Amino acid sequence: ALQNVSAVTLMIWQLFVYEPLVKRFGYLKVIIFGWTLGALAYGLFPFYDIWYSTDNGFGRYVPLCFMQMLVAAAGGCCFPTVFTLVNRAATGLARGSVNGWANSSGALSRALLPPAVSYVLTWGQTINQYWGRYLAVYINIIVATSVIIFAIPGIRKVGAAGVKPEDAVRGAGH
């Protein structure tokens, strides 16, 4: 049931929110906004844990629904923007190859990172039984922040290229 909250949020986000955000603020601000929503959603993990008690009845699901909404909105900002920027940066190159490399990199990350995060989670539990379980989450936030900071010059350059945001929202090939 909680995944339905995420699915409905993403559908509403893509239909009514994403395009006006890109038109008004541009790609850089939209991707930073999406990253901020994601960091907030994951940064509040200790709060979700504190709130999640059987004493709260159905109310214990409220913070988890809130997290699902934030994660869906973050993904709704970041993923379309990233692939639009990849396609815009690939001007003059074989876009199929560039997208293939981008998708292969994503697949490699999905294969390698879960075991690494599992190791960090285990290591965190040995350091501190309660707060150590959040160590992997906060390391993930720090790494994502570093990647965003590292990518800002490239995002500015590609975002300033000659394609208008409304053209990219309709599709990179139009």
N, C-alpha and C positions, 0 to 999 in steps of 0.2 A: 504494500500500500504506500510506503514511503517513496518508492521509486516513481509512483504515479504523480506525486507532487513535483518531482524533478521533471518528469516528462511534460506535464502541463505547463510548468514554468518555462521550460525551454521553448515550447511551441508558442506561447504568448510572447516571449522575448524576441524570437525570430520574426514573428508576424508584425509586432507593433513597436518594439523598442530599438532593436539593433540598427535598422536603417536610419531613423532620425538621429540616433547618437553619432553614427559615422558622418552623416551630413553636417551636423552641427559642430562636432568637436574634432573630427579627423581620426586617423588610425592610431596615432601614438597615444592620445588621451583615452581612446576606447580600450586599447589593450592594457594600459596601466590601470584603468578602472576595473577591467575584468580580473586582472591579477590581484588588485586590492580586495575585490569581493571574495576571490578564492582564498587569499591569505587570511581574511577575516573569518571565513567559514571554517577553515582548518585550525586557525589559531584559537578558536573558542572550544576546542575539544575538551579541555578540563571542565568547562561550564556544562557541556552536555552530559558529562559523566556525573557531575554533582547533581544535576537536575533529574537524571534518569534513575528514579526509584519507584518501586511498586506502590509506595505511599502516595505518589502523585497521580495514580490512576491513568486515565487517558491523557492527561496533561503532560505526562512524561514524554510523549511523542512530539509535543510542540517544538522544543528546541531542535529535534532531529528533522522535522519538516522545514524549519527555518534554515538549517544547514543545507538540506537538499535544494531549497530555493536559491540560496546563495551560490552553491556549486553549479547549478544549472545556468544561472545568469552569468557567472564567470566564464563557463565554457561557451555560452552563447556570445560572449564578447571576444574571447581569445581565439577560438578555433577558426571561425570564418575570417577573422582579421589576419591571422597568421598565414592561411593559405592564399588569401588575396595578396598579401605582401610577397609571398614566395613567388607567385605567378607574375607579379609586377617586376620583381627583381630579375626574373628569368627572361626579360625582353631580349630578343635576339638569340636566345638559346633554344634548344629542344625542350619545350615545356613538359613533354611526357617524361623525358629522362629526369628533369629537375624534380617533378612531382614524384617520380618513382624513388629517387634518392631520399626525398623528404619523408615519404611514407615508409621506406625501408628503415630509415633512422628511427622513426617512431616505433616501428615493430621491434627493432633491436632494443630500444629503451624499455619497451613493455616486457621484453624477455629477460633483460639483465637486472633491472632495478627492483622488482619485487623480492628476489632473494637477498639483494643488498639491504633493502629496507627491513626485511625479516631479521637479518643479522644485527642491524642497528637496534631494532626493537628488543631483541634478546639481550644485547649488550646493555641497553638502557634499563632493562629489568634487573640486571645484576648490580647496577649502580644504585638505583633507588626503586623500590618495589612499586610505589605509587606514581611518582612523577616521571620515572624513567620510560614509561610506556608512551609518553608524548615526545620523546627525544627525536624519533624518526620524523614525526610531523613537523617539528620546528626546524630540523635540518633541511627538510624538503622546502619549507618556506624560505629559508636562507639561500639555498641553491637557486630556487626560482627567482628570488630577488636579484641575485647576482647575474643570472642570465638576462633578465629584463634590463638591468643597468648596462650590461655589456652590449645589448642589442639596440639600445636607444639611438646611437648615431646612425646605424643602418636603417632603422625604422624611419627616422627623420628623412634620410636621403630618399628612400623608396617612396615614402608618403608624400614627398614634395615632387615626385615625378609627374609627368603630364596627365595622368588619369584622374578624373574627378571621383570623389567618393561614391557618388550615385551611380557611376558607371561600374565601379567595382562591386557594388552591392548586387547589381543585376547579373554580374558574371564577368570574369576577367577577359573572356574572349570577345565581348561585344564592344 
